[in-house]
Amino acid sequence: MTSLHGDTITIKHRTMGAPDVDGQPQESTTTRTVTGCSVQPVTHAGDVLFEQDVLLGRWRVIGPQGIVLSDLVDGDDTIEWDGKNYRLASSVQEYTPADGLGSHSELYMMEDHR
């Protein structure tokens, strides 16, 4: 069992580079590993209205103090955690109290089936 902030996420950021000889832009991927995160499941407490409803699981990521995740993640990025790929399900929120203690980033993610 890992500690509360014992999770590691990897942010995969895709960019389009210079075109190749055929004029097609070349995609490149940069990765950034963030340790000291807490990843927790978010439960669904609503009622299913129809049999065909599909419920997608979401995960809450609480970043470590001192790392501003909104500077690292955007909507097109892939977030890898525990061997699976996820994508953002919300904007990244920054929590900064007046005394600076406990400041951190939070985001929600869902499985990436792209």
C-alpha positions as CSV (number, residue, x, y, z in Angstrom):
1,M,0.0,0.0,0.0
2,T,1.3,3.4,-0.9
3,S,1.1,6.5,1.3
4,L,-1.6,9.2,0.7
5,H,0.7,11.1,-1.6
6,G,2.6,8.1,-2.9
7,D,1.3,8.1,-6.5
8,T,3.2,9.1,-9.6
9,I,1.6,10.5,-12.8
10,T,3.2,11.0,-16.2
11,I,2.0,13.9,-18.4
12,K,2.4,13.2,-22.1
13,H,2.3,16.4,-24.1
14,R,2.1,16.1,-27.9
15,T,3.4,18.9,-30.2
16,M,3.5,19.3,-33.9
17,G,7.0,19.9,-35.2
18,A,8.6,20.9,-38.5
19,P,7.2,19.3,-41.6
20,D,8.9,16.3,-43.2
21,V,10.0,16.1,-46.9
22,D,6.3,15.4,-47.8
23,G,5.1,18.5,-46.0
24,Q,3.5,16.6,-43.1
25,P,4.2,18.1,-39.7
26,Q,6.0,15.6,-37.4
27,E,4.4,14.9,-34.0
28,S,6.7,14.7,-31.0
29,T,5.9,13.9,-27.4
30,T,7.5,15.2,-24.3
31,T,6.8,13.6,-20.9
32,R,6.9,15.1,-17.4
33,T,6.8,12.8,-14.4
34,V,5.2,14.2,-11.2
35,T,5.7,12.3,-8.0
36,G,4.0,12.9,-4.6
37,C,0.5,12.9,-6.0
38,S,-2.7,11.4,-4.5
39,V,-5.0,9.7,-7.0
40,Q,-8.5,8.8,-5.7
41,P,-11.6,7.4,-7.3
42,V,-14.6,9.6,-7.5
43,T,-17.9,7.8,-6.9
44,H,-21.1,8.3,-8.8
45,A,-24.0,9.0,-6.4
46,G,-26.7,9.7,-9.0
47,D,-29.5,7.5,-10.2
48,V,-29.4,5.6,-13.5
49,L,-32.4,6.8,-15.5
50,F,-32.2,4.5,-18.4
51,E,-30.7,1.0,-18.9
52,Q,-28.4,2.4,-21.6
53,D,-26.7,4.9,-19.4
54,V,-23.0,4.6,-19.5
55,L,-21.2,5.8,-16.4
56,L,-17.5,6.7,-16.8
57,G,-15.3,6.5,-13.8
58,R,-13.4,9.6,-12.8
59,W,-10.3,10.1,-10.7
60,R,-9.3,13.0,-8.6
61,V,-5.6,14.0,-8.7
62,I,-4.2,16.1,-5.9
63,G,-0.8,17.3,-6.8
64,P,2.2,17.8,-4.4
65,Q,2.8,21.1,-2.8
66,G,5.0,23.4,-4.9
67,I,4.1,21.9,-8.3
68,V,1.6,24.0,-10.3
69,L,-0.1,21.4,-12.5
70,S,-1.9,24.0,-14.6
71,D,1.5,24.9,-16.0
72,L,2.1,21.3,-17.0
73,V,-1.2,20.0,-18.3
74,D,-3.6,21.1,-21.0
75,G,-6.7,19.6,-22.6
76,D,-4.9,17.6,-25.3
77,D,-2.4,15.9,-23.0
78,T,-2.5,12.3,-21.9
79,I,-2.0,11.5,-18.2
80,E,-0.6,8.1,-17.4
81,W,-1.2,6.5,-14.0
82,D,-1.0,2.9,-12.8
83,G,-0.4,1.6,-16.4
84,K,-3.5,3.3,-17.9
85,N,-4.0,6.4,-20.0
86,Y,-6.3,9.2,-18.9
87,R,-7.4,12.6,-20.1
88,L,-8.6,15.7,-18.3
89,A,-12.2,15.7,-17.2
90,S,-12.0,19.2,-15.7
91,S,-9.8,22.3,-15.7
92,V,-6.9,22.2,-13.3
93,Q,-7.7,24.1,-10.1
94,E,-5.0,25.8,-7.9
95,Y,-5.5,26.1,-4.2
96,T,-3.4,28.8,-2.6
97,P,-4.4,29.8,1.0
98,A,-3.3,33.1,2.4
99,D,-0.6,31.6,4.6
100,G,0.7,29.4,1.7
101,L,0.4,26.2,3.8
102,G,-1.2,23.3,2.0
103,S,-1.2,25.0,-1.5
104,H,-1.7,22.4,-4.2
105,S,-3.3,21.7,-7.6
106,E,-6.3,19.4,-8.2
107,L,-7.8,18.0,-11.4
108,Y,-10.2,15.3,-12.4
109,M,-9.4,12.8,-15.1
110,M,-11.2,9.9,-16.9
111,E,-9.9,7.0,-18.9
112,D,-8.7,8.0,-22.4
113,H,-10.2,5.8,-25.1
114,R,-9.0,8.0,-28.0
